[in-house]
Amino acid sequence: MSRWSRAARLLDLPSRSRVLDLGCAFGFGTRRLLPKYSAFGHDLSAAYIERARQSVPQAAFTNGSAENIPYPDGFFDGVLLLDVLEHVPDEEATLKEVHRVLRPGGRLVVSVPNQGLLAGWDSLNLYRTIFGDRRPAPTDDPSWTTSPRHRHYSIESLRALVEDRFEIQAAQYTGLGLAEPINLALLLVFRALFPFRFAYETAQYVYFAAYLAEDRIVTGRYGYHMMAVFSRR
């Protein structure tokens, strides 16, 4: 089962519920909310949002930070926060804003890198450890400049972040982190040694494919990825 299929299943909401894909990038995951849900996407990158609007015209997209979602209180029945929380500059402010736009009892699905045995394989962090600021940043994510560290979480630390606003329902662990050495090699070649942006953007699909393939492997608590579902208090 793919990450987005797993997240949609964990949402477990009625048809036509309003679901926000927060940190949607160019709408790849937002598309998978359709046609069951009314899909919305929000991302910090204006360029990503423009691509998302063109590729998924059935969904509604907005541009801005995760701390400023332009919808009224309780507007959404569900929120996806997939591979986003580890990047944001202010986790507390982001989760406070998610709590605001979710209705009471609404569902939040979060996926983050797990603080397991293989957390040290993280390609973004290893790249930065090797080069610091002497080479181009390992990602074009605009949040990297204010939060230049890929955070990993245990279920305990994640629960501590959300416990005042959300109640945990379930957690799953997947992946072995085998895609990380692939991405590190690509970063070393195409961002550090021969910084050809187009070449890296093309080669990166090898990493994406490996990432998605290994994410289908269900592991124990020490897996590389963690996905948890919460109910809004």
C-alpha positions, 0 to 999 in steps of 0.5 A: 500500500502506498503512503498516500493510500495508507494515509487516506485509509487512516483518515477514515472519514465520510465521502466528501469530507474536506481534507487539507494536504498541508505541505502539498508540494506540487499536488502529487498526494493531493490528487490521491484524495480525489474523488472520495474527499473534497481536496485542498492543498497548501504549501510554502512554495509558490512555484509548487502551488502553481504546478499543483493548480495546473496538474490537479484542477479539481482541488483548491490550492493556497500558498503560504506557511504552515503557520498561516492557513487561510481558512476559518476555524474548524473548516476541515474534517481531516488534515494530512501532514506527510513528511512536513513536520520535520521541516517546519521552523516552528512545530508548535505554531504549525500544530496550533494552526492545524488544530485551529482549522480542524473541527473537533473530532477531526483527524490528523495524519502525520508522517515523519522520520522515525528516531529509530536505529537508522536515523543516522542514515538521513541523507540531508543531515549527512550532506550538511554534516559533510559540507556545512554551508560550503556547498549548495543546500541539500534541498530547495525546500524554502523552509531549509534556510530557517530550519536546516536540520531534518528532524526525527521523532519517536512516538513519545516525542511526537505525542508530547508535541500534540498531547494538549490538542490531539489524542493519538489513535494509532501508529505504523512503522515502515521502511528501512532507510535504504533510499537514503544512501541513494539520495546522499550519492546523488547529492554529492555528485549533482549538488556538491561536486557538479552542481547541475540543478536540472541533472539532480532534479532528474536523477532524484526520481531514482531516489523517489522510486526507492523511497516509495518502494521501501515505504511499502515494507511494514517494519517494527518500531525501529523502522525509518518512517513513522505514520500516526493518526490523531483525533482533534480534542 
